[in-house]
C-alpha cells in the first residue's frame, strides 16, 4: 500500500517498522528514493513547464531566490513535487512558488 512516505493516514506502525528493518539490513536510501518517484501527471508536467518558462530570479544576501506564480486550470494535486523539481533543477537556493485557479 502507498504510505505517502509514512505521511498518509493509512500508514501504520508496521510500515515504519518495515522501513527500519530495511535500513538495518543496509538498504540504500538513495536507491529507495530513486525508485519511489513516480512520473508527474500531465497537469503537473504542464505546470512545471509553465513555471520554468516564467521563473524569475534575484540575488539576496548571497542567495539565489526564484519566484513564480502560474495559472492552473483547476486544483492540481501534488504541486509540492513540482516545486521540488523546480528547486532541484533551476539552480536557485530558495523558491517562492504559487499557483492560482478559479
C-alpha positions in Angstrom: 0.0 0.0 0.0 1.1 3.5 -0.7 2.1 5.2 2.6 2.9 8.6 1.2 6.4 8.3 2.8 4.6 7.5 6.1 2.5 10.7 6.0 -0.8 9.2 4.9 -3.5 8.4 7.4 -3.3 4.8 6.2 0.3 4.5 7.2 0.7 2.4 10.4 3.5 1.4 12.8 4.2 -1.8 10.8 5.0 0.3 7.8 7.6 2.3 9.8 9.0 -1.0 11.3 9.4 -2.4 7.7 11.4 0.7 6.7 13.5 0.5 9.8 14.2 -3.2 9.1 15.3 -2.4 5.6 17.6 0.3 6.9 19.1 -2.1 9.4 19.7 -4.5 6.5 21.7 -1.8 4.7 19.1 -0.6 2.2 20.3 2.4 0.2 18.2 5.4 1.0 19.3 6.9 -2.3 18.1 3.9 -4.2 14.8 3.8 -2.3 14.2 7.5 -3.1 15.1 7.0 -6.8 12.6 4.1 -7.3 9.8 5.6 -5.2 9.4 8.5 -7.5 6.5 8.2 -9.9 6.1 10.2 -13.1 4.5 13.6 -12.9 0.9 13.7 -14.0 0.1 15.6 -17.3 -1.2 18.5 -15.2 1.9 18.6 -13.1 4.1 18.4 -16.2 2.2 21.3 -17.7 2.6 23.3 -14.5 6.3 22.6 -14.4 6.9 23.7 -18.0 5.0 27.0 -17.4 6.8 27.6 -14.1 10.2 27.1 -15.7 9.3 29.4 -18.5 8.2 32.2 -16.2 10.7 31.7 -13.3 12.3 35.0 -12.2 15.5 35.0 -10.1 17.2 37.7 -7.9 20.2 37.6 -5.6 19.5 38.4 -2.0 22.1 38.3 0.8 24.2 35.9 -1.3 21.3 33.5 -2.1 19.6 33.0 -5.5 15.9 33.4 -4.9 13.5 32.2 -7.5 9.8 33.2 -7.7 7.0 32.2 -10.0 3.2 32.3 -10.0 1.4 30.2 -12.5 -2.3 29.9 -13.5 -3.8 26.5 -13.3 -7.0 25.2 -15.0 -8.1 23.7 -11.6 -6.8 22.1 -8.5 -3.7 20.0 -9.2 -2.7 17.5 -6.5 1.0 17.0 -5.8 2.2 20.5 -6.6 4.9 20.1 -3.9 6.6 17.7 -6.2 6.5 20.2 -9.0 8.1 22.8 -6.7 10.7 20.4 -5.6 11.6 19.6 -9.2 12.0 23.3 -9.9 14.1 23.8 -6.9 16.3 20.8 -7.7 16.8 21.8 -11.4 16.8 25.5 -11.5 19.9 26.3 -9.5 18.0 28.6 -7.1 18.6 28.4 -3.3 15.1 29.5 -2.4 11.9 29.1 -4.3 8.7 31.1 -3.9 6.1 29.2 -5.9 2.4 29.9 -6.2 -0.4 28.7 -8.4 -3.9 30.1 -8.8 -7.1 28.9 -10.4 -10.7 30.0 -10.5 
